[in-house]
Amino acid sequence: MSTEKEDPVYLDYNATTPVAPEVADAIEPYLREHFGNASSSHVYGQRAKQALEQAREEVAATIGAKTDEIIFTGSATEANNLAILGTARALAGRKKHLITSAIEHPSVMKPFVKLRDEGWEISILPVDSTGRVDPQDVERAFRPNTALVSIMHANNEVGTIQPIAEIARLVRPRGIALHTDAAQSMGKIDVNVHVLGVDLLTLAGHKFYAPKGVGALYVRHGTPLKVVFAGAGHEQGLRPGTENIAFIAGFAAALKLIRERPVAGMSQLKAMRDQLHQKLTAEIPGLLLNGSNDARLPNTLNVSFPGVSGHALLAAAAEDVAASTGSACHAGQSAESGVLGAMGLDAERAAGAVRLSIGTSTTPAEIARAANALIAAWRLAKTSS
């Protein structure tokens, strides 16, 4: 009889997702048979080019865009940088003010900091106790020389969904560009560029069961954008570098899966998330939800365990649960989450926070196992303290 221990339950889908089998199947031919460069004129290149354009059509159809409004990138970080720095470069000399929020991902915040160092004026908006940006704060921040507003669609740590459509209604009459980072929302809630009213939108493949190393940027027709990277003329000259056809094919296949089963997938995620929350709440007095109770991603549960450190709790439960205390981009840092700090959480509550994010393959049995392990780890920590 094997004594090998079962792997822990994976509850870190907001950090990354596994590649779906259908996606892996879509990738494989472009690693082996159809290996051509899409810029080559011969048959190998044209097969790759055809796959590239079919993928572009799939992305466009999924988010309600036109095919020539889709730019493939190597990641969401690259797409965010292109959106923010590209807009600033295009409007430099005419406008000099930018608006973002205090809870953005580093791939949004750091380009803003870079532009501030270059002389741009930056307004960083606060959020309320649920992590939500108030559209009125956006309106109050407008200036005659505002070039861009960038607010994420849904937060990666607490899952709060931002009122992007409301912000768009304020932005559009003023001729200000609106960007949203939808890396966390795609595949969990509806993402449609016309419903949202955005000019620029970022996607990340590895957040919705495609591989790491592929992303996309939606650029609405007429949106001013300058190239950020020096190189050849790929992707309408906005993203130089030979396209990763295999991963782009996988990216499109993952979006096709989302289109084929959107409603069922969302309800399943929410059911598993709420089951986990209920089990933890029933056994842990003083457990607190971080983020919005209603306007939240259906797969995301960020809770603070009373009287313990989130890092220590996860370490104690590591044989049964693989999760995180926040964004994977801050892994290994024990400082308080900037998102939770911006929401006004006190140091003790922020220190006890854990992010548990559910995936499409998460089962009730896994939820029960994870809940029991977290409850046992919390009780042990309380006894030891």
N, C-alpha and C positions, 0 to 999 in steps of 0.2 A: 504494500500500500504506500502511495506517495505521501510524503509529509510536507511537500512544498506548499507554502502559505499562499492563499489567494491574494491577488493584487488588491490594493485598496480601492474603494469606490471613488471614481473620478467625478469630482464636483467643482471643476475649474474650467468649465466650457467658455467662460468669458475671457480666459487667457488664450485658449486655443481649442480647436475641435479636431477630432480625428478626421482623416479623409474618408468620405463615404465610399463604399464599394463601387457604386455607379460612377463616381468621380474618378476613382483609380482606373476603372475600365476605359473611361474617356481619354485619360492621359496616356495610357500605355502605347497606343499606335503611333503617337507623335514622339515617343522616345526611341522607337525601334524602326518603323517603316517610313513614316512621313517626317523625316528629320530635317527637311530643307529650311533654308532661310527665306522668310516671307518677302524679302526684298529682291530675291533672285528671279530672273525672268524664265528660267527653264521649268520643266514640269515639276520637279521636286519643290522648288520655291513657290510655284503657283498652287500646289496642294496645301502648303503651309499658309499661303495667303488666303485661300478659300476658308480654311479653318479659322483663321484670325477674324475674317469678316463675319462668318457665321456666329462666332462667339460675341462679336460686337452687337450683332442683331439681338442675341439672347439677352444681353445685359440691358440694352435699350428697351426691349419689350417688357422686361421685369420691372423697370423703374419708370416706365412711361416716357422715355426719351426718344430722340432721333438717333440713328446709328452713328452719324458723324459728330455727335455730342459726347461720345464715349472715348476716353483716352486710357489705355492700359498702362499700368505702372508696376513697379516691383514690390510695392507694399502700400498700406494706408499712410504710413509716414511720408513716403515719397509724394503721394497724392495730396496730402495736407500741405506739405511744403510748396508744391507747385501751385495749389489754390491760393495760398496766402502770400507767398513771396512773388508769385506771378502776377497777382492782382496789384500788389504794391508797385512792382516794377512798371506795370502798364500805366499806372495812374500817377506815378511820381512826377512832381512838378505842378500837377493840377490839384491834388488832394494830399493830405498829410496826417489823417486821423483814422484809427482803427478801433474796433470794439470787439471784445471777447468776454468770456466768463471766467470766474475764479476756479472752475472745476474741470477745465479742459485737459485732455491728454497732453503729455509732453510734446508730442509731434505737432500740436497746434500751439501750445504756449511758448515753446522755444523759438519758433519762427517769429512770433510777436515780440519776444524779448530781443531777438536779433534786429528786428526793424526799429525797435525803440532805441537800441544802441546806435542805429544809423540816423537817428533824428526824427523818426515818426512819433506822433503822439498816440498813446495807447490808453484806452479806457477798459479796465477790468471790472466787470459787473459782479455784484454779490449774488448769492443764492439764498433762498429761505431755508428753514429747518428741514425741509424734505429734499433739498438739492435742486430746487426749481428756480430758473431765471424768471423774473417778473418782466413781461413785455413793456410795462411802463418805464422800467429802469432803462431798457434799451432806447425807448423814445426820448427819455430825458438826456441820454448820452449823445444824441445826434448833434453834429456840428455841420456848418456849411461845407467843410472840407473832409467829411467822413467818406472814406473809400470803400470800406468793407466791414461787415459784421460776420463773425464766425462763432456759432454756438452749436455744440454737439447735439445730435438728435436724441441720444439716450446715454446716460452716464454708465461707464464701464464698472464702477465700484458699487454703486447703490441701485442702479437700474432706472433712476428717475427719467421719465420722458419729458423732453422740453417742448414748450409751445411754439414750435418752429413756424407753423402756418400763421399764428397770430403775429409773430415777429415779422414775417414776410409781408403781411398787410400794412405794416408800418414802414417797412424799408422800401418797398417797391415804388411808391409815389415820389420818393426822394432821389431815386436813381442811384441808390447805394447797393453794391453787390452783397449777396447773402450766401454764405457757405455753411454747410453742416457736415460734420463728421458722422456718418451713419455706419461706421464699422461695427458697432455693437447691436444696432437695431435690425439690420438685414437678416431675414430668416426668423425673426422673433415677432416683429410687428410689420404692418404694411409700410413700404417705403416707395413713395411715388413722388417724383419731382414736381409734378404740377399741383398735386394736393398740398405738398409742403410749400411750394412757391419759391424754391431755392434756385440760385444761379449756378452753384457749385456743390457737388455732393461726393463724398469719399466712401469707398467700399474696400473691405479687406477680405480676401478669400479665406484665410484660415479661421475666420470667425463664423463661417457658415459651411464647414465641411469640405472646403477646397484646400489646396496645399498652402503652406506658408510661402512667401516670396512672390505673391501676385496680388495686385490690387487694381482699382480703377478710379478715375475721376470723371464725373459728369460735368460738362461745361456747357451751359445754355448758350444757344446762338446769340451772338452780340455781346457776350461778356468779355470785357477787356482782360487779356491774359498774355503775359510775356514769358518766353522760355526762361527757365532757371538754370538748366544744365547745358553745357556746351557739347555739341556732337553733331551727328547726322540728322536727317530730316524725318525720322520715324514718328509715328503717331501725330501727324499734322505738324511736325516740327516742334511739338511741345514736350516730348519725352524721348530724347535720343537714346539709342541702344537697341540692339536686336531683340525683337519680341520673343518672350518665352512661350512659344506656341503650345507646348504640352500643358503647362500650368494654366494658360489662358483657356484652353479647351476644358480643363478641369473646373475652372472658375465658372464657365458657362454651364457645364453639366450640373454643378451645385445649384446654380440659380434656377435651372429647369426643375430640379427637385422641389425647390421652394414654391415655384408656380404651380406644381402639380398637387401639392398637399399643404396649402397654407393654413387653413382654418383648423384642421385636425391637429397639426403640429403645435400650433399655439396653445390650444386647449389642453393638450397633453403636458406641455411644459408647465403651464399654470397649475394643473392638478398635482403634479409631482412636487412643485415648489411649495404649494400650500400644505400638502401632506407633511412635508419636512418641517415647515414652520409650526404646524399644529403639534407635532410630536415633541419638538423642542420646548414650546411654550408650556405644554402640559407638565413637564418634568423640571423646568428650570425657572423658579420664581425670579422675577425681575429681568427676564430676557427682553431686550428692546429692539424693535425694528428700526433700521436706519434707511431713510428714503421714503418715498411716497407709498401710501398703502394702495392707492388706486392707479395713478399714472406711473406705472413701473413695468419694466420688461417682465414678461411672463415667466422667465426662467431664473430671475435673480433674487436672491435672498441675502441681504446684509443685516446681520444681527450682532448686538453687543452682549457678550456673556458677562454677567455681573461678577466683580471681584477677582477676575483673572485676566491674564494677558492673552490676546488672540493668538500670538505667535506660540506661546507655551502650550495653549490648548491644542492647537493643530499638531504640534510636535508630539504631544502625549497621545493623540488619536491617529498618528501617521500610519500605523499598520492597517487601519481600516478606512481612512478618509484622506483623499488628496484634494486639498482646497487651498485657499490663500486668504491673506488678510486684506488684500486690495489688488491693485493693478500689478500684473506680472512685470511691467516695466520698472516697478520699484521693488522687485523681489530682493530680499536680503537686507532691506532698510528697515530699521526698527522704529524710525521716527513716525509720529502721528501722520495719518493720511491727510494730504492737503485738501481732499474732497470733504472729509469729515470735519476738518477744521473750518473750512469755508461754510459748512452747514451749522456751525456754532456748537458742535458737540464738545463737552468738557473732556479733559485729558484722560480721565479714567474710563469713560464710555468709549472714547475713540481707541484706547489701548486694547479694549476687550472685543473689538469688532472683528468679525470674520465674514468673508464673502463666500457664499455657497451658490454656485451656478449650475443649473440643470441642463442636460442635453437631451436630444431626441431619443436616444437609446436608454436613458435612465429608467430603471424599473422600480416598482413599489418595494421589492425585496431589497434593492440597493438603498433606497431611501430609509427603510427600517434599520438596516445595518449601520448606515452613516449616523442616523439619529441616536441609536443606542451607544455608538462609540463616542460621540460628542458629549452625550449626557454623562457617560461614565468618566470621561476625561475631565469634565467640569467638576463632578463630585469629588474626584481624586484631588484635583487642584485646590478645591475649597478646603478639603480635609487637611491637606499638607500646609496650607497657608496659615 
